[in-house]
Amino acid sequence: MLLQEKVALITGAASGLGRAQAIEYAKEGAKVILSDVNAEGLAETEKLIKDNNGTVLSIVADVSKKEDVHSMINKALEEFGTVDICVNNAAILADFKASLDITEEEWDKIMAVNVKGVYLLTNEILPHMLEKGKGTFINVASIGGTIAGVGDAAYITSKHAVVGYTKQLTFNYAKDGIRAVALCPGLIDTPMVQYAIEQDRPEVVRQIESIPSKHIGRSEEVAYFSVYLASDKAKHINGVEMKIDGGQSIS
Ligand SMILES: NC(=O)c1ccc[n+]([C@@H]2O[C@H](COP(=O)([O-])OP(=O)(O)OC[C@H]3O[C@@H](n4cnc5c(N)ncnc54)[C@H](O)[C@@H]3O)[C@@H](O)[C@H]2O)c1
């Protein structure tokens, strides 16, 4: 198993890619700490993992709130003594709005969750990892962290920020045993975009058309890739965007 003896914390674990990664990490031997603002969804993910004999701790927390993030890490360290892998996955999207259609409140909220949340959680756990001389961050960005047109103006900005932040983490801390990878999925069939797929929204129809195979990715496929990236087998992958998009971003 690729993640035997590892402890992994995954945000946004109540749904979509967070849930899929949590399930796959647990199958690969990791003890998983699940976090989300959605307590009900979190309980469902916890049940799915426990039914499969996984070891799991669930914590309801908002990644954009420093006090939540602080107490989440305290609880995680109390329970498991360490966190080896931090998957910064929680994020929100404001449909496919252009800049003029995004309110200041929406902009601030997206930046708070998608960017500040990553920074807050990273800074909370980084000192512990530095003390151990080892730690891995899987920062779930998006191909929207490298191209435009796959989300709203604030979301695209936030995902570019996550990619940049990931590079800087590697630049500053790789020498101390830290790895940070920006995991960049293309269009994946999760609740974040399902409504738009079901409504045949032009923004997603165009995205599907731009995937050479015309197949939308599945959360499990992203989860398998994430497991590999988080594992010691990927130790030379650091500070880069790793795309999983079926070729969506090649043209
Ligand atoms: N689905 C896609 O096509 C796609 C493509 C590229 C990147 N991504 C990225 O993958 C990640 C997961 O997205 P998803 O598609 O599974 O979406 P999703 O909406 O299904 O899941 C996101 C989860 O984050 C949680 N969340 C929202 N705000 C939070 C907060 N403040 N604190 C803690 N948790 C919070 C939600 O409750 C939800 O459970 C995101 O970073 C997203 O940007 C998704």
The ligand as a Gaussian input file, in Angstrom:
#p B3LYP/6-31G(d) Opt

LIG

0 1
 N      -14.914000      19.373000     -10.093000
 C      -14.057000      19.905000     -10.954000
 O      -14.300000      19.905000     -12.174000
 C      -12.770000      20.494000     -10.468000
 C      -11.808000      20.834000     -11.436000
 C      -10.610000      21.397000     -11.020000
 C      -10.372000      21.607000      -9.674000
 N      -11.318000      21.269000      -8.750000
 C      -10.982000      21.523000      -7.360000
 O      -11.144000      20.346000      -6.607000
 C      -11.430000      20.679000      -5.254000
 C      -12.674000      19.933000      -4.797000
 O      -13.766000      20.352000      -5.615000
 P      -15.055000      19.457000      -5.854000
 O      -15.302000      19.472000      -7.307000
 O      -14.931000      18.167000      -5.128000
 O      -16.151000      20.410000      -5.191000
 P      -17.313000      20.127000      -4.137000
 O      -18.117000      21.368000      -4.120000
 O      -17.967000      18.828000      -4.432000
 O      -16.517000      19.961000      -2.759000
 C      -15.927000      21.037000      -2.095000
 C      -16.032000      20.802000      -0.604000
 O      -15.408000      21.912000       0.070000
 C      -16.199000      22.234000       1.190000
 N      -15.978000      23.608000       1.613000
 C      -16.443000      24.740000       1.024000
 N      -16.061000      25.824000       1.739000
 C      -15.346000      25.353000       2.796000
 C      -14.701000      25.982000       3.889000
 N      -14.727000      27.309000       4.041000
 N      -14.045000      25.217000       4.792000
 C      -14.038000      23.865000       4.649000
 N      -14.647000      23.207000       3.646000
 C      -15.295000      23.953000       2.723000
 C      -17.640000      22.007000       0.725000
 O      -18.527000      21.875000       1.817000
 C      -17.493000      20.746000      -0.099000
 O      -17.685000      19.591000       0.685000
 C      -11.577000      22.193000      -5.228000
 O      -10.352000      22.767000      -4.816000
 C      -11.859000      22.539000      -6.674000
 O      -11.500000      23.857000      -6.983000
 C      -12.507000      20.720000      -9.120000

